[in-house]
Amino acid sequence: MSDVIKINDIDSSDCQRFDKWPFSQDFCVTCGLCSSTCPVSGIDNFDPRKLVRMISLGLEEQLVESRWPWICTMCAKCEKVCPMGIDIASLIRGVRSLRDRDKVPGILHKGLTAAMKTGNNLGLPQDDFVFIIEDVAEEIAEEPGFEGFTAPIDKKGANLLTTIHNKLVNTHTEDLKYWWRIFHAAQEDWTVPSDNWEGTNWGLFTGDDEAMKIMTGRIVENMEKLEIKTLLWPE
């Protein structure tokens, strides 16, 4: 891992730097189970074991500047097999939170900035969003057995509110139809909000707790405003 840490970096390590993090990183026995299950292990020499050990050693500068924390998909497979119960995905979030926001990898930083400003990671205006939703609904209504189908928007008192992944109104609109056909067949009383509809919380993925809370809070506000108790959060 010479591309991530130099041999003499160990001389300036601070083993107490992350002692207060509640993720049990110091219990690591370097068994390798995390590395064997990691879907991106080996990319740029990424190895979850080594990252956990760097955290244990308090090598903050090297961790924050490294690409490794951003290679991780946060799938948490590593946590499932870890015999010591180390919360590796949360460790990753912790390291990501230490990076200057302007240095967060492009699409994540730009998407979160757009979401904070507009309510969705695409920065899609409300009128455009409503047009896309209604257009997809019209396509379903043309299918046999779905005559008269509509996608309810901002329906007050519906049984279920569903958020939408940004790509579903960008490059994967066909994927919306699977959910909606199921709702129709099940005679579900559902709706989507016209504002703050984003289901992808990049505050979570970038380690930005405040942004994560804001985006989650917007969904809660939609549920309260529309008087809905059940949430489907496909993300």
N, C-alpha and C positions, 0 to 999 in steps of 0.2 A: 504494500500500500504506500509505496514511496511517493505517489502522486498526491497523497492526502496528508501524510505526516512525516516529518523528517526525524532521523534518529535522535538528534539533539533536542527535539521538542519535549522529550520526556523529562529533561532537566528542569523545565519550567512548569511542570504539571502541578495542579492544585487539587489534590484528592478530596478536599472538603467542598470544592466549588458547588457541586450539585447534591450535597448530602441531604438537603431538605426536600428534594424532589421525591414524591411518594411512589416511585415506580420500581423500586427494588433492584436497581441496576447493579448494585454491589454484590448481589447474590449469584451473578452469572458464573457458571462453571465451564464455559466455553465448550460445551458438549457438541455443538454444531447442528443440533436439530433445527434451530431457526434458519440457518443458512441453507440446509437441505430442502426446506419447504418454501423458501422465499422465491417468488416468481422472477425476481430481477437480480438475484444473487449472481455475482460475477461481472455485471455490467460496470465498467470503469473500476473493476476490482472490488465492487461493493460486497460487503460481508456484514450482516447484522451483528455477528459476534464482535467484530472489531469496533463497530460503531458504539456498541454498549460498553466495551472496555475503554474507549476514548472518553465516554461520559463519566465512567468511574474514576478515570484519571484527572478529570476536570480540564480537558484540553479544549476549552471553549473557543478560542480563536480559530483553531484548526477545524473544529466542527462547523462553526458558523460559515466559514469561507468555503467549506467543502461542498461538492455537488451531491454527495452521498445522501443527505437527508431528503433531497428532492427527487432522487431516483425511486425511493420507497413508494409503493402504491398504497400504503396504509391498509392493506387487506387484512392484516392481523393474523395471518396463518401462523406466523412465528410465535405469537402469544399462545395459540392453541396447543402447541407442542412443547413449549418451554417448561421443563420440569421444575423450575424455580419460580414460575408464575410472574416473570418480569413483563411489565406492560410496555412492550417495545414500541408499539404504534404511538402511545402517548409520549414516550421519550422522543420520538421523531418530531411530534408536534411541538414539544418543548424546545428542541433545538431550532426548529423553523421559526418559532416566535422570537428568537434572539436576533435574527437577521433584520437589518434595516429594511423597512417596507419597500423602499425604492429599489432594493436589490433582490426582491422576491422574483423568481422567474417570470418572464413576461406575461404569458397568458393568464396566470393566476393573479398577478398583481393588477393587470388591466381589467380582468373580469370582476374582481372584488371591488375595485374602484367604481366600475360601472354599476354594480349592484347596489353599492351604498348610495349612489346618486340617483338611480332610476328605478330600483326595485328588482332588476334582473341583470344577469351577468352579460347580456348582449347589449344592454342599453336600448332595448327595443321600445319604441313609443307605445302607449296604451292602445291607440287606434289601430296600429299595425298588428299588435297581438290579437285584438278582438277579430280583426279581419281574417287572420290565419286560422283561428279557432273555428270561426263560422264557415270558412271555406272547406276545412277538413270535414266538418259536420255535414256539409252539403254533399260531399263525395260519398260519405257513408249512406246518406239518405237515398242515393241512387242505387244502392245495392238491394237485391231481392230480400225481403223480410225486414228491411230497415226504413221503409217508407215513412216519411214524416219525422225522421230522427233529427234532433237538434242537440247542441251542446249548451247546457244551461250555464250562463255566466252571472256571477253575483246573485245567485238565487238565495234569498233569505229563508232560513228555516229548513234548508235541505238536510238530509241525514248525514251526508258525507261531503267533505271538502277535499279536493285533491290538488296538490302542487304539481308543477310541471318542470321537468328537466329542460334546461335551456336549449339543448340540441334538438328536442322534440318540436320546437317551433322554428328551427333553423335548417338542419340538414336531415332530420329523421321524422318528418311529420307523419309518415306512414305508421310509425310505432304508436302514435296516439290512438289509432283506430282499434288496436287490440284491446286496450283498456276500455274504451268506450263501447265496443261491441259487448264486452262482458257486462258492463253496467246495464246496457239495454236488455240483454238476455235475462239478467237477474232482477230486472225492474227496480234497479237501485235509484234512489232519490239523491242525486249528486250535483255538484257544481264546481266551477273553477273561479277563482277571483280574477278580476280584470287588472288589478294592481298588486304588486309584490307577490307575484305568482311563482317566483323562482324556487325550485326545490333543491338546487345545488348550492350548498353553503360553503363557499370557498373560504370563509372565515375559519371553518374547521380545518380545511386542508392546508392553509397557510400558517396555522398556529396563532391566528388573530382572535383571541377570545372575545374582545369587545365587539368586533364585527360579527362574529358568530352569534352572539346574544342579540344583536340588533336584527339580523335576518330572521332568526327564530322568533323574536318578539313580533315581527311584522306578520308572521303566519298566525300567531296567537291572536293578534289584533283583528285579522280577517275573520277568524272563527268567532270571535266575540261579536264583531260588527254584524256578521251574517247569522248569528245565533245558531252555530253548528257545533256539535259536540264530538264528532268523529272525524279524524284526520287520516287521509291516505297520503303518505309522504314517500313516493316511489324511489327517490334518491337513496 
